[in-house]
Amino acid sequence: MSKTLVTSALPYVNGVPHLGHMVGCLLPSDVYARFMRMMGNEVLYIGGTDEHGTPSEVGAAKEGISVEEYCNGYHQRHKKTYEDFELSFDCFGRTSSDANKEMVYHIFEALDKNGMIEERTIKQIYSIDDERFLPDRYVTGTCPYCGYDKARGDQCENCTKVLDPTDLINPRSTISGSTNLEVRETKHLFLNLPKIEPKLAEWVKTREPYWPEIAYSIAQKWLKEGLQERCITRDLKWGFPVNKEGYEDKVFYVWFDAPIGYIGITKQWADANGKDWKEWWYGAKDVDYVEFMGKDNVPYHSISFPATLLGTGEPWTFVKNLKGFSYLTYEGGKFSKSEKRGIFAEDAVKEYPADYWRYWLMANAPESSDSSFSFDLFAAVVNKDLNGVLGNFVSRVLKMTESKIGEEVPAGGKNTELEAELIKTLQEHVNDYFKYMNELEFRKATNELRAIWVEGNNYISVAEPWTVIKENPERAAAILRNCISLIRIFAILSAPIMPKIAEDMMNKLGLSLKDVTSIKDFNVEKEMNALQAGHKFSVGNTLFERITPERIEELKQKYGSAK
């Protein structure tokens, strides 16, 4: 059995995730993990909250609570949101855990032993009014590269360029807004990236067949520009205290300990379940490691994190496929919780079931370029694809069979060339669906899934069982039996993207997805004969709700419009 390790980028614990976060790393990683499990692989799917660094300190200060209390509250809020979105993490952990602290200390000591850590005196922004150094996100200003006037001290979210606070033009304190700043000297520890650059460059070349263009090009751009030593310590209180003499009053930089969090969370899972984390991360064999993230996180995962592991000289598991995503915008603008613009994940599932959102997001995943969300587009896809194509087929078939024959799979009749052609066409679509899922091409995979549903609708429209039954009941029975078998096939193939709806479809047939052991060698002809005549089913409720124009306008008013 193949082993598949899946990690989703760890969202900062401050604030709540919006739909862009969901489609940029969380949802695709879940779809892939579910697909790999259904393929019969042994899967470990890891997620969690990124809790150290300035975002947590700033957020806690704004809310007037301790950083620990702040992180505890938002960790639970994230966890609840992801559960509501049906994300199937094997472990949803925290970068602030003792398990991660142990891993961070081990890796740092190995780097230090190998001469990969340098001590330096650097110049850093000091706020006279706040009476403290201002690392990273404690400083805001204008990006020197693109001119964006709200760039953070660690990275410009507009052009994704990684920055130092001293790079910013017209810097100001994030804490107080003060511009009464000066540059002072302070000692810090650096990771010597230039020392490992040749080895890292050779490793990155081996990733070209597996990484999408967006990830590979970003990594090559960084290497072409030449790597610089990277500061891995900060003058903060919240974080892991540095385990090196003379630096105990500093903490590790969040981007040093956060990726190590994948390993730490795995250890957290292993300790709780009597497992060995090393089977996945250290000296592990036959593990395919796949990472999911937004394009702004790609530099850290394609350069910094692998360089950190390479620098230890130890047998860590390295990422095989790094799936980077572009951005999802809200009607062409940005999601903004503070400005009440855009729908956030915890609110989305209160308006419609998670599978509505899961399908729309995967059908519009920003893989090669940015995508834009709007309620008009959302309603159009739900009404056409889910309600009109899939939901209508399921309801139509089961109601017709119930009224004409009864609530059981009908017996009698034989298949014809029409069914042979249907099976051939479906198998082609299924093969492409599997191909795209394996290649992490989720928009294409979702398009193939919809095409499979369409073929079912085409079949029943051409076969016309409602007409045939008047003159040839046996033939009509065969047609409806095939259509009920298609519902089962639709449910199995839809499960990675829409797990709840898929289970609902299976339940209508008196079945469960748990009964499906593996779809690795999915043969449509065989699956069309899986249900025996006489098998009971129930019509039940409709699968989807149509979204009316009035409802669309209500949602627009409630969640604002882009500016």
Salt bridges, closest charged atoms under 4 A:
ASP30 OD2 - ARG34 NE 2.96
ASP30 OD2 - ARG358 NH2 2.66
GLU51 OE2 - HIS75 ND1 3.66
GLU51 OE2 - ARG94 NE 2.72
GLU57 OE1 - ARG132 NH2 3.80
GLU83 OE2 - LYS79 NZ 2.75
ASP84 OD2 - LYS80 NZ 2.74
ASP90 OD2 - ARG37 NH2 3.34
GLU102 OE1 - LYS267 NZ 3.58
ASP112 OD2 - LYS244 NZ 2.98
GLU118 OE1 - ARG120 NE 3.56
GLU119 OE1 - LYS187 NZ 3.99
ASP136 OD2 - ARG234 NE 2.57
ASP154 OD2 - ARG137 NE 3.36
ASP154 OD1 - ARG152 NE 3.17
GLU157 OE1 - ARG152 NH1 3.79
GLU157 OE2 - LYS334 NZ 3.89
ASP164 OD1 - ARG230 NH1 3.70
GLU182 OE2 - ARG184 NE 2.54
GLU202 OE2 - LYS205 NZ 3.63
GLU225 OE1 - LYS161 NZ 3.41
GLU225 OE2 - LYS221 NZ 2.90
GLU229 OE2 - ARG120 NH2 3.26
ASP235 OD2 - HIS188 NE2 2.88
ASP235 OD1 - LYS250 NZ 2.59
ASP257 OD2 - HIS52 ND1 3.16
ASP271 OD2 - LYS267 NZ 2.85
ASP288 OD1 - LYS320 NZ 3.71
GLU314 OE1 - HIS106 NE2 2.96
GLU339 OE1 - ARG341 NH1 2.71
GLU346 OE2 - ARG77 NH2 2.57
ASP347 OD2 - LYS337 NZ 3.35
GLU351 OE1 - ARG551 NH2 2.62
GLU351 OE2 - LYS558 NZ 2.68
ASP355 OD1 - ARG358 NE 3.88
GLU367 OE2 - LYS323 NZ 3.32
ASP370 OD1 - LYS295 NZ 3.87
ASP376 OD2 - LYS556 NZ 2.78
ASP385 OD1 - ARG450 NE 2.58
GLU408 OE1 - LYS536 NZ 3.15
GLU419 OE2 - ARG475 NH2 2.90
GLU428 OE2 - LYS424 NZ 3.10
GLU439 OE1 - LYS435 NZ 3.24
GLU448 OE1 - HIS429 ND1 2.77
GLU455 OE2 - HIS429 NE2 3.83
ASP504 OD1 - LYS500 NZ 3.10
GLU527 OE1 - ARG488 NH1 2.64
GLU553 OE2 - LYS556 NZ 3.48
GLU554 OE2 - ARG551 NH1 3.03
